[in-house]
Amino acid sequence: MTKHVAEIVTFHLAEGVSEADFTSLMRRTESFVRAQPGFIARRLSRGADGSWTDHVVWQDMATAQQMAQTFMQQDFAPAVMRAIADGSARMRHEEVQWSMLP
């Protein structure tokens, strides 16, 4: 059985980018991500320290890696990258070992 893969991207916002503006910008990516084969779930969260996490679950590692590249080729990608503080983004892909859903 192939394990689902979590794509976890942590970052800080660039100076001058508001929480509301960034959330609105990320909503522009929703239809693209939702339409991708192998998409399972996505959450965007902000920590008390100002760090952000974009957490996307894909059907498998190959899909997660392919979608990470494809995302960066979309017309919204430059705006997303400008909204993230230089050097703050960290991406990793992890196999989901267990999940609990409502």
N, C-alpha and C positions, 0 to 999 in steps of 0.2 A: 504494500500500500504506500503510495506517495504521500509524503507529509506536506501539509500546507506550509507556506513560508511567510513570515512577517518581514516586511520592509520597514525599517525604523529609521527615520531621519530626525535628528535633533539639531537645533539651531537657535540663534537669536535674531531678532529683527534688526534691520538696518536703522540707523539713526533717522528719526523723523517719520518712520512708518508706524501708523497707529494700529492697535489691535483690530479695530473695526475695518480699516482699509485692508489689512492683510487677510482677515477672514473673508471679506468680500472677494478679494483676489483669488483665494483658494476655492471659493465656490464656483469660480469660472472654470476650474479644472474638473468639476464633478461629472459632467456629462461624458467627458473623454474617459476618465478613469472607470466610471460605471459601465461604459460600453465595451471595455476590453475583455476578451476571453480570459477566463481564469480569475477575474476579480471576485473577491469574497466579501471584504468589509474594509472600512476606513474610518479612522478617528483622528481629529486634530485637537491637541490639548496644549495648554499653557501652564507652566509651573509658576509658583510664587516667586521664584528667582528670575522670572522673565524668559526662561528657556521655553522653547516650543518643541513639540514632538508630532510628527506626521507618521501615523502607524497604519500601514496598508497590509492586508492579508491577501495573498495570491495562492492559487492552487498548487504551485510547485516552484522550485528554485529557478528552473529555466524561464518560466513565465515572469517571475519577479525580476530577474536580471534583464530580460528583454524589455519589459515595461519601463524599467528605470532609464534605459537608453531612449526608448520611444517618447517618453514624457518630455525629455529635454529637447526633442525636435519639434514640439508643438508651438503654435504661435503665442501661447500664454507664458511659455517658459522664461523668456528674457525678463518679463515683468516680475515673475516669481523670484528669480535669482537676484534681481536688483533690490527686492524687498528684504532679502536675507543678508545679515551682516557678513562682510567678507571674512572668509576663513572660519566661520563658526559652524558650518554645516558638516555633519557626520552621518554617513549612511552605513547601515549594516543590514544583512539579510540573515535571518535566523529561522531554523526549522521549528515549527510550533509543536511542542511536545504534549500539550494538554490545553484545553480551553473550556470555559464554563459560560454558557449563554443562558439568557433568561428563558 
